[in-house]
């Protein structure tokens, strides 16, 4: 836990340099963060972003890291499901998919 807190402090203290070295334009980061421009620059100058705001910024400037985390989480959940016996055989999955597609097709045809 101590290491994570030290890393958080380091990131918080160097957020202006991190953003300068980002491949994204500052205007884009500000827009996507949902923080008003004056507030964003004030927080950056004072190094007073909330943890949730830093997380949002990190998700913007490092989208591949966010995707990687999501994939790893999904794999872990899948492995837990397998361990707990929450699995379906291929035939069942394919039949359910075909039923859903047929239902969507019928809804589409009725709307035409």
N, C-alpha and C positions, 0 to 999 in steps of 0.2 A: 504494500500500500504506500509506503514511503516513496518508493521509486516513481509511482504514478503521480503522486502529489508534486514531487520535484520536477517531473516532466511537464506537468500542467503549469507550474510556475515559470519554467523556462519558456514554454510556448507563449504564455500570457505576456511575459516580458519582452519577447522578440516578435510579437505579432506584426509590427510595422515592417520589419525586414522580411518576414515570411510572405506578407502580402506584396511587397515590392518585387520579390523574386518569383511570384506566381506567374504562370503563363496567361492568366486572365486579367483583363482590364479592371481597374478599381471600380469603375461605374457598374460593371456587370456584377461584381461581388456584392457591392452595396445593394443593388436592385434585388438580387436573389436572396440576400440575407434578411430582407424585410425591415431593416433598420434605416431610419431616415438618414440622409447624407450628413447633415450637421452633427447628429448624434453619433453616427459611425466614426467620423473624424475626431470628435471629442473623445470618444472611448478609446480610439486607437492612440491618440496623443497621451492620454492619461493611463493607458494600459489597464482599462477597467471594463473589459468585456465580461459578461456573465459566462459561466461555463457552458450554458445552453447556446449562447451566441457564438462562442468559439467552436462548438461542435457544428453548428450550422455553416459557419465559414469554412471549416475543414471539409465538410461534405461537398461544398461548392468547389474548392480549389484542389481537392483530391478525390474526384468521383470514383476513380478506379479502386481506391482504398475502401471506400464505402461499399462498392459492389463486391469486392473481395470478402469483406466482413459479412455481408448478406449471404453470399454463397456458402461461406464456412458455417454460418448459423443454420442455414437450410440443410446442409449435410449432417450437422450434429443432430438436428431434429429428426432427420430421416433415419439416422442410425439408432436413435432412441426408439423410434416407431418400430423398426425391425426387431430390436431387442425385446420390445413389449408385445410383439406379435401382431402389430397393426399393419399388416401387409395384405395385398390382394394379388391374385395370380394374373398373368398377362391376359388371359381370355376374358376375365371379368372386367378388367380395366378397358379393354378394347370394346367390349359390348356396351359399357356405360358411355364411352366416348361416342360410339355410333348413335346411341339413343339421343344423346344431347345434340349432336349435329343434325339428326333427322328432325328433332323438335325445332331447332333454330331455322332449318330450311322451311318447315311447314309454317312457322310464324312469319317468315319473310314472304312466302308465297301468298299468305292471307293478307298481308299489308299491301300487296301490289294491286 
